[in-house]
Amino acid sequence: MNVIIYTRVSTEEQTKGNGLQFQERDIRSHCQLAGKVILKHYQEDHSAKNFNRPVFQELMNDLKSKRVKPKQLIVHRMDRFSRNFFDSLVVIKNLESFGVDLYCLDGNFDMSVPENIIPALFQMALPQVENDRRALNTKKGMRQALRAGKWVWKAPKGYINDTVNGQVIKSPDSGFIIKAFEEVALNLNSVDSIRLHLNSLGFKVSKQQFLNLLKNPFYKGYIKIEEWRDEKEEIIKGLHEPLVGDNLFDRVQEVLLSKSKRQTKVATYSSLFPLRGHLICNKCGSRLTASSSKGRSKKYAYYHCQKGCKERFDSDYANHCFDNYLSSFVVNNAVSELYLEILKDEFDKNEGSKEEQIKALKTQIGNFERKGDCIDNDYSNGKLPLEHYLRLINKNNEKIDQLNMELNALKVSPTRFDKHLKYGINLIKHLPYYYKSASVELKHKIIGSIFSDNLIFDGSSYRTERVNTILELICSESIDYRNGIKEKTSFSRGQSNWAPPAGLEPATL
């Protein structure tokens, strides 16, 4: 009888001694005693979870093309053939269509005998039962390890797996993660612009990865265990070192939630009515709405009250008066410079100056470099075994790499003071220009950030009860926002406010 033989192991089984040579020797011995002729031997190192195995696919193609014409396919045991019960039935049926019987050296059943079908099916199902039980035990063991606070998979960005101690430790990317949380929590730039800035500094992450990262409680020291079967989702305190505190993490979640709500809201802004939502009626205090009416030759746009007060203003005229109102906000140079100096002092007290932070990082780098020299000396003098030396020196070098990344990022990035407060003063100095050039959505944001209360228009001028505290301070000599405009005392007079500063464009808003 002509036969082909198939031997298989997984890598794990090979190391345990269930070798290919052992299977082949037993099968060839059987064939010699039974007078069977081996046409071809198929051998591979692959999992038996399914039949997507290169060598087994080659075997089936040989049968289909009739390059080999055996009567039997011989395997050592059923689990060498497959660990998937249902796939086994399909493949055995295909083998029968090629005129080939499956023969198991260990525990074969003659399928021509009806009574043998049930034990044969049991034998085919047993490998899958064993495989599924092993997988179930592994999953339970991993979940138990997670409940003990131990991370069992590949470390997230910002961490690396310490294979020596079986833990996750901070990687050089951790500095970028911390910076990402701090920048998003400020809510001064879009999340994606922060991501792109970090990308330019060397932190490569996609848009969706960045969002997932910001939502992952792992970075505040917790592990999320997903719901499974009758076990509910759990959040467990991890053994790893957190990169951010609870308060910072929670602030970022609030920012992400608020941005998500804004994205789902349908915009109702119209370029004809940038003041809609900010004006209240001079008579009854209700919020003014806006609408257009069609005349004989054109449309007419108005802000008006819906409470029967007959308060009604032409939108073009009201918008023009508001532009003039903004031009009355003149920054007192002496006050603004003093205010910036005071704030800079406070920033330096709370966060330390940029120069001090750079100096501190260089000191840390120097300390770790000296520590590395000590480790090298101890190894050279025979005080450290090779394994212990490699673990210590690798950990020390990773810390140096991390600090150098933080140092380089700090050198090229502006401080929060330079980036936001100085820019804010420049924006206020040229407020009419930026407002006039902005989109209608951005105009709404500018108005909302300047005026704490709603605006009242009496037909010729604007007033409000409160404006932004900082704006009130640095423009204190130019405007009385309740009763009218004061005499301008700043050197910036007339229309000079309308010219943008050199190097600044409206797109930077």
C-alpha positions as CSV (number, residue, x, y, z in Angstrom):
1,M,0.0,0.0,0.0
2,N,1.3,3.4,-0.9
3,V,1.1,6.0,1.9
4,I,2.2,9.5,2.8
5,I,3.2,10.5,6.3
6,Y,2.7,13.8,8.2
7,T,4.7,14.8,11.4
8,R,4.1,18.0,13.3
9,V,5.2,19.8,16.4
10,S,4.8,23.3,17.8
11,T,7.9,25.1,19.0
12,E,6.9,24.5,22.6
13,E,6.3,20.8,22.1
14,Q,9.7,20.5,20.3
15,T,11.5,21.8,23.4
16,K,9.6,19.3,25.6
17,G,11.0,16.3,23.7
18,N,7.9,15.5,21.6
19,G,10.2,15.7,18.6
20,L,9.7,15.1,14.9
21,Q,12.4,12.4,14.9
22,F,10.4,10.4,17.5
23,Q,7.2,10.6,15.4
24,E,9.0,9.7,12.1
25,R,10.9,6.8,13.6
26,D,7.7,5.2,15.0
27,I,5.7,5.7,11.7
28,R,8.5,4.4,9.5
29,S,8.8,1.3,11.8
30,H,5.1,0.7,11.4
31,C,5.2,1.0,7.6
32,Q,8.1,-1.4,7.4
33,L,6.3,-4.0,9.4
34,A,3.0,-3.5,7.6
35,G,4.6,-3.5,4.1
36,K,3.5,0.1,3.4
37,V,5.5,2.2,0.9
38,I,6.1,5.8,1.9
39,L,5.7,8.1,-1.2
40,K,6.4,11.3,0.6
41,H,7.1,12.7,4.1
42,Y,5.5,16.0,5.1
43,Q,7.0,17.7,8.2
44,E,6.5,21.1,9.9
45,D,6.7,23.2,13.0
46,H,3.3,24.8,13.3
47,S,0.3,25.2,15.6
48,A,-2.6,22.8,15.0
49,K,-5.3,25.3,16.0
50,N,-6.4,25.2,12.3
51,F,-5.2,23.8,8.9
52,N,-3.7,27.1,7.7
53,R,-0.3,25.5,7.8
54,P,2.1,25.8,4.9
55,V,3.3,22.2,4.7
56,F,-0.2,20.7,5.2
57,Q,-1.6,23.0,2.5
58,E,1.2,21.7,0.2
59,L,0.1,18.1,1.1
60,M,-3.6,18.8,0.1
61,N,-2.4,20.5,-3.1
62,D,-0.3,17.4,-4.0
63,L,-3.4,15.2,-3.5
64,K,-5.6,17.5,-5.5
65,S,-3.2,17.7,-8.4
66,K,-2.5,13.9,-8.1
67,R,1.3,14.5,-7.8
68,V,1.1,11.8,-5.2
69,K,-1.5,9.0,-5.2
70,P,-1.5,7.4,-1.7
71,K,-4.1,5.2,-0.1
72,Q,-3.4,6.4,3.4
73,L,-2.2,9.5,5.3
74,I,-0.5,8.3,8.4
75,V,0.0,10.5,11.5
76,H,1.4,9.6,14.9
77,R,-1.7,10.7,17.0
78,M,-4.8,12.7,16.3
79,D,-3.5,15.8,18.0
80,R,-0.6,15.8,15.4
81,F,-3.2,16.0,12.7
82,S,-5.4,18.7,14.3
83,R,-6.6,20.2,17.5
84,N,-9.8,21.5,16.0
85,F,-12.7,19.1,16.0
86,F,-15.0,20.6,13.4
87,D,-12.1,21.4,11.0
88,S,-11.0,17.8,11.3
89,L,-14.3,16.4,10.1
90,V,-14.2,18.7,7.0
91,V,-10.6,17.8,6.1
92,I,-11.2,14.0,6.6
93,K,-14.1,14.3,4.3
94,N,-11.9,16.0,1.7
95,L,-9.3,13.3,2.1
96,E,-11.9,10.7,1.4
97,S,-12.8,12.5,-1.8
98,F,-9.2,12.0,-3.0
99,G,-9.4,8.3,-2.0
100,V,-7.2,8.7,1.0
101,D,-7.9,7.3,4.5
102,L,-6.6,8.9,7.7
103,Y,-4.6,6.5,9.9
104,C,-3.5,7.3,13.4
105,L,-0.6,5.2,14.7
106,D,-1.7,5.7,18.3
107,G,-5.4,4.8,18.7
108,N,-6.7,4.2,15.2
109,F,-10.3,3.3,14.6
110,D,-11.6,1.4,11.6
111,M,-14.3,3.8,10.3
112,S,-15.9,1.0,8.2
113,V,-17.2,-0.5,11.5
114,P,-20.3,1.6,12.5
115,E,-19.6,1.1,16.2
116,N,-16.2,2.8,15.9
117,I,-17.6,6.1,14.8
118,I,-18.5,7.4,18.3
119,P,-15.0,6.6,19.9
120,A,-13.4,8.0,16.7
121,L,-15.3,11.3,17.1
122,F,-14.4,11.4,20.8
123,Q,-10.7,10.9,19.9
124,M,-10.9,13.8,17.4
125,A,-12.6,16.1,19.9
126,L,-10.2,15.4,22.8
127,P,-7.3,17.5,21.4
128,Q,-9.6,20.5,21.0
129,V,-10.9,20.0,24.6
130,E,-7.3,19.9,25.9
131,N,-6.4,23.0,23.8
132,D,-9.4,25.0,25.0
133,R,-8.9,24.0,28.6
134,R,-5.2,25.1,28.4
135,A,-6.3,28.4,26.8
136,L,-9.0,28.9,29.5
137,N,-6.6,28.2,32.3
138,T,-4.1,30.7,30.7
139,K,-6.7,33.4,30.5
140,K,-7.8,32.9,34.1
141,G,-4.1,33.0,35.2
142,M,-3.5,36.2,33.3
143,R,-6.7,37.8,34.8
144,Q,-5.5,36.8,38.3
145,A,-2.1,38.3,37.6
146,L,-3.9,41.6,36.5
147,R,-5.9,41.6,39.7
148,A,-2.6,41.4,41.6
149,G,-1.6,44.6,39.7
150,K,0.9,42.9,37.3
151,W,0.8,43.8,33.6
152,V,1.0,40.7,31.5
153,W,1.2,42.0,27.9
154,K,3.4,44.2,25.9
155,A,4.0,47.5,27.8
156,P,2.0,50.5,26.5
157,K,3.8,53.5,25.0
158,G,5.9,55.3,27.7
159,Y,6.9,51.9,29.3
160,I,9.0,48.9,28.4
161,N,8.9,45.3,29.6
162,D,11.6,44.5,32.1
163,T,12.1,40.8,31.2
164,V,14.5,40.3,34.1
165,N,12.1,41.3,36.9
166,G,8.9,40.6,35.0
167,Q,7.6,44.2,35.4
168,V,7.0,47.2,33.2
169,I,9.3,50.3,33.7
170,K,9.3,53.8,32.3
171,S,10.9,54.2,28.8
172,P,12.5,57.3,27.2
173,D,9.1,58.1,25.7
174,S,7.6,58.7,29.1
175,G,8.5,62.3,29.0
176,F,6.4,62.8,25.9
177,I,3.4,61.1,27.6
178,I,3.6,63.5,30.6
179,K,3.9,66.5,28.3
180,A,0.9,65.3,26.3
181,F,-1.3,65.1,29.4
182,E,-0.1,68.5,30.6
183,E,-0.7,70.2,27.2
184,V,-4.2,68.7,26.7
185,A,-5.2,69.6,30.3
186,L,-4.5,73.3,29.5
187,N,-7.2,73.1,26.7
188,L,-5.4,75.9,24.8
189,N,-4.7,73.9,21.6
190,S,-6.6,71.1,19.8
191,V,-5.7,67.6,20.8
192,D,-4.4,66.8,17.3
193,S,-2.2,69.9,17.1
194,I,-0.5,68.8,20.4
195,R,0.0,65.3,18.8
196,L,1.6,66.8,15.7
197,H,3.9,68.9,17.8
198,L,5.0,65.9,19.8
199,N,5.5,64.0,16.5
200,S,7.9,66.8,15.4
201,L,9.9,66.2,18.6
202,G,10.2,62.5,17.9
203,F,7.2,60.9,19.5
204,K,5.5,59.0,16.7
205,V,1.9,58.2,17.4
206,S,-1.3,58.1,15.2
207,K,-4.4,60.2,15.8
208,Q,-6.4,57.3,17.2
209,Q,-3.5,55.9,19.3
210,F,-3.0,59.4,20.8
211,L,-6.7,59.5,21.9
212,N,-6.6,56.0,23.3
213,L,-3.4,56.9,25.2
214,L,-5.1,59.9,26.8
215,K,-8.0,57.8,28.0
216,N,-5.9,54.9,29.3
217,P,-5.9,54.7,33.2
218,F,-2.6,52.8,33.0
219,Y,-0.8,56.1,32.9
220,K,-2.2,57.1,36.3
221,G,-1.1,53.8,37.8
222,Y,-4.2,51.6,37.2
223,I,-5.0,48.5,35.2
224,K,-8.4,48.0,33.5
225,I,-9.6,44.4,33.5
226,E,-12.3,44.0,30.8
227,E,-15.6,42.3,31.5
228,W,-15.5,38.6,30.8
229,R,-18.3,36.0,31.3
230,D,-19.9,36.7,34.6
231,E,-17.0,38.8,35.8
232,K,-17.6,42.6,35.7
233,E,-15.1,45.1,34.6
234,E,-12.6,46.1,37.2
235,I,-10.0,48.9,37.7
236,I,-7.1,47.7,39.8
237,K,-4.2,49.6,41.3
238,G,-1.1,48.5,39.3
239,L,2.4,47.7,40.5
240,H,3.9,50.0,37.8
241,E,5.0,53.6,38.4
242,P,2.3,56.1,37.2
243,L,3.3,58.9,34.8
244,V,0.6,61.3,35.8
245,G,-1.5,62.0,38.9
246,D,-5.2,61.4,39.3
247,N,-6.0,65.2,39.1
248,L,-4.2,65.7,35.8
249,F,-5.7,62.5,34.3
250,D,-9.2,63.6,35.3
251,R,-8.7,67.1,33.8
252,V,-7.7,65.5,30.5
253,Q,-10.9,63.4,30.5
254,E,-13.0,66.5,31.1
255,V,-11.3,68.2,28.2
256,L,-11.8,65.2,25.9
257,L,-15.5,64.9,26.9
258,S,-16.1,68.7,26.3
259,K,-14.5,68.5,22.9
260,S,-16.6,65.4,22.0
261,K,-19.8,67.2,22.9
262,R,-18.8,70.2,20.9
263,Q,-18.1,68.1,17.8
264,T,-21.6,66.5,17.9
265,K,-23.3,69.8,18.2
266,V,-24.6,71.2,14.9
267,A,-23.2,74.7,14.3
268,T,-25.9,77.4,13.9
269,Y,-23.6,80.4,13.4
270,S,-24.2,82.9,10.6
271,S,-21.7,85.4,9.3
272,L,-24.5,88.0,9.4
273,F,-25.0,87.6,13.2
274,P,-21.7,87.1,15.0
275,L,-23.3,88.7,18.1
276,R,-26.2,86.3,18.4
277,G,-26.2,84.6,21.8
278,H,-24.3,87.5,23.4
279,L,-26.8,90.3,23.2
280,I,-29.7,90.9,25.7
281,C,-32.6,93.2,25.4
282,N,-32.1,96.7,26.8
283,K,-35.7,96.8,28.0
284,C,-36.6,93.4,29.4
285,G,-33.2,91.6,29.7
286,S,-34.2,88.7,27.5
287,R,-31.7,87.3,25.0
288,L,-31.9,88.8,21.5
289,T,-32.4,86.5,18.6
290,A,-31.5,87.3,14.9
291,S,-33.3,86.8,11.6
292,S,-33.6,88.0,8.1
293,S,-36.6,89.4,6.2
294,K,-36.9,89.8,2.4
295,G,-37.6,93.2,1.0
296,R,-38.4,94.2,-2.5
297,S,-34.8,94.2,-3.7
298,K,-32.7,92.6,-0.9
299,K,-32.8,90.8,2.4
300,Y,-32.6,92.8,5.7
301,A,-31.0,91.3,8.8
302,Y,-31.9,92.2,12.4
303,Y,-31.2,91.5,16.0
304,H,-34.5,91.6,17.8
305,C,-36.4,90.7,21.0
306,Q,-39.1,88.1,20.9
307,K,-40.8,89.2,24.2
308,G,-42.9,92.0,22.6
309,C,-40.5,94.8,23.5
310,K,-40.1,95.8,19.9
311,E,-36.3,96.1,20.4
312,R,-34.9,95.8,16.9
313,F,-31.5,96.7,15.4
314,D,-30.1,96.5,11.9
315,S,-27.4,93.8,12.2
316,D,-24.9,95.5,9.9
317,Y,-25.1,98.7,12.0
318,A,-24.9,96.8,15.3
319,N,-21.9,94.8,14.0
320,H,-20.2,98.0,12.9
321,C,-20.7,99.6,16.3
322,F,-19.3,96.5,18.0
323,D,-16.1,96.7,15.8
324,N,-15.7,100.3,17.0
325,Y,-16.3,99.3,20.6
326,L,-13.5,96.7,20.4
327,S,-11.1,99.4,19.0
328,S,-11.7,101.4,22.3
329,F,-9.8,98.6,24.2
330,V,-6.3,100.1,24.2
331,V,-3.6,98.2,26.1
332,N,-1.7,100.4,28.5
333,N,1.9,99.4,27.7
334,A,3.3,100.1,31.2
335,V,0.5,98.1,32.9
336,S,0.8,95.2,30.5
337,E,4.6,95.0,30.9
338,L,4.4,95.1,34.7
339,Y,1.6,92.5,34.6
340,L,3.7,90.1,32.5
341,E,6.7,90.6,34.8
342,I,4.6,89.7,37.8
343,L,3.2,86.6,36.1
344,K,6.6,85.5,34.9
345,D,7.8,85.7,38.5
346,E,4.9,83.6,39.6
347,F,5.6,81.0,36.8
348,D,9.2,80.8,37.8
349,K,8.3,80.3,41.5
350,N,5.8,77.5,40.7
351,E,7.4,75.8,37.8
352,G,11.0,77.1,37.8
353,S,12.5,79.0,35.0
354,K,13.4,77.2,31.7
355,E,17.1,77.8,32.4
356,E,16.8,76.2,35.9
357,Q,14.9,73.2,34.5
358,I,17.6,72.7,31.8
359,K,20.3,73.0,34.5
360,A,18.5,70.4,36.7
361,L,18.2,68.0,33.8
362,K,21.9,68.3,32.9
363,T,22.8,67.7,36.6
364,Q,20.7,64.5,36.6
365,I,22.3,63.3,33.3
366,G,25.7,63.9,34.8
367,N,24.8,61.9,37.9
368,F,23.6,58.9,35.9
369,E,26.7,59.1,33.7
370,R,28.9,58.9,36.7
371,K,26.8,56.1,38.1
372,G,27.4,54.3,34.7
373,D,31.2,54.7,35.2
374,C,31.0,53.2,38.6
375,I,29.0,50.2,37.3
376,D,31.6,49.7,34.5
377,N,34.4,49.8,37.1
378,D,32.7,47.3,39.4
379,Y,32.3,44.9,36.4
380,S,35.9,45.4,35.3
381,N,37.1,44.7,38.9
382,G,35.1,41.5,39.1
383,K,32.6,42.8,41.6
384,L,29.6,42.3,39.4
385,P,28.6,39.1,37.4
386,L,27.8,39.7,33.8
387,E,24.0,39.2,34.1
388,H,23.8,41.7,37.0
389,Y,26.1,44.2,35.2
390,L,23.9,44.1,32.0
391,R,20.7,44.7,33.9
392,L,22.2,47.7,35.8
393,I,23.9,49.3,32.9
394,N,20.9,48.9,30.5
395,K,18.6,50.5,33.1
396,N,21.1,53.3,33.7
397,N,21.4,54.0,30.0
398,E,17.7,54.0,29.5
399,K,17.4,56.7,32.2
400,I,20.1,58.8,30.5
401,D,18.2,58.5,27.1
402,Q,15.0,59.5,28.8
403,L,16.6,62.6,30.4
404,N,18.3,63.6,27.1
405,M,14.9,63.4,25.3
406,E,13.3,65.6,28.0
407,L,16.2,68.0,27.7
408,N,16.0,68.3,23.9
409,A,12.2,68.8,24.0
410,L,12.6,71.5,26.7
411,K,15.3,73.3,24.6
412,V,13.1,73.6,21.5
413,S,9.7,74.2,23.1
414,P,8.6,77.6,24.5
415,T,7.5,77.8,28.1
416,R,3.8,78.0,28.8
417,F,4.4,81.6,29.8
418,D,6.0,82.5,26.5
419,K,3.6,80.4,24.5
420,H,0.3,81.5,25.9
421,L,0.5,84.7,28.1
422,K,2.8,86.7,25.9
423,Y,0.8,85.8,22.8
424,G,-2.4,86.7,24.6
425,I,-1.1,90.2,25.3
426,N,-0.2,90.6,21.6
427,L,-3.7,89.4,20.6
428,I,-5.4,91.9,22.9
429,K,-3.2,94.7,21.5
430,H,-4.5,94.0,18.0
431,L,-7.9,92.7,19.0
432,P,-10.0,94.6,16.3
433,Y,-7.8,93.2,13.5
434,Y,-8.0,89.6,14.7
435,Y,-11.7,89.9,15.4
436,K,-12.4,91.3,11.9
437,S,-10.3,88.6,10.2
438,A,-11.7,85.6,12.2
439,S,-14.3,83.1,11.2
440,V,-17.8,83.5,12.7
441,E,-17.2,80.6,15.0
442,L,-13.9,82.1,16.3
443,K,-15.7,85.5,16.7
444,H,-18.1,83.8,19.1
445,K,-15.2,82.4,21.1
446,I,-13.4,85.8,21.2
447,I,-16.6,87.6,22.5
448,G,-17.2,84.8,25.0
449,S,-13.7,85.0,26.4
450,I,-13.7,88.8,26.7
451,F,-17.1,89.5,28.1
452,S,-18.1,87.6,31.3
453,D,-21.7,88.9,31.1
454,N,-24.0,89.5,28.1
455,L,-23.8,92.7,26.1
456,I,-26.4,95.4,25.9
457,F,-26.8,97.6,22.8
458,D,-28.8,100.8,23.2
459,G,-28.8,101.7,19.5
460,S,-25.6,103.6,19.4
461,S,-23.2,102.1,22.0
462,Y,-22.5,98.9,24.0
463,R,-22.2,98.2,27.7
464,T,-21.8,95.2,29.9
465,E,-21.5,94.6,33.7
466,R,-18.2,92.6,33.5
467,V,-15.3,91.9,31.2
468,N,-12.4,89.5,31.5
469,T,-10.4,90.5,34.6
470,I,-7.1,90.5,32.8
471,L,-8.5,92.7,30.0
472,E,-10.0,95.1,32.5
473,L,-6.6,95.4,34.3
474,I,-4.4,96.1,31.3
475,C,-6.9,98.3,29.5
476,S,-8.1,100.1,32.6
477,E,-7.3,103.6,31.4
478,S,-9.0,103.3,28.0
479,I,-12.6,102.2,28.7
480,D,-15.4,102.3,31.1
481,Y,-17.4,99.3,29.9
482,R,-20.5,100.3,31.9
483,N,-20.9,103.9,31.0
484,G,-18.8,104.7,27.9
485,I,-15.4,105.3,26.6
486,K,-12.7,107.1,28.6
487,E,-10.1,109.3,27.0
488,K,-7.3,107.1,25.5
489,T,-4.1,107.6,27.4
490,S,-2.0,105.0,25.6
491,F,0.5,105.8,22.9
492,S,-1.5,103.5,20.7
493,R,-4.2,105.9,19.3
494,G,-6.4,106.2,16.3
495,Q,-6.4,103.2,13.9
496,S,-3.0,101.8,14.8
497,N,-4.8,98.9,16.6
498,W,-6.0,97.6,13.3
499,A,-2.5,96.8,12.0
500,P,-1.3,93.3,12.9
501,P,2.1,92.8,14.6
502,A,5.0,91.6,12.5
503,G,5.1,87.8,12.2
504,L,1.6,87.2,13.5
505,E,-1.3,86.1,11.4
506,P,-4.9,85.5,12.2
507,A,-4.4,81.8,11.5
508,T,-2.5,81.6,14.8
509,L,-5.6,82.2,16.8
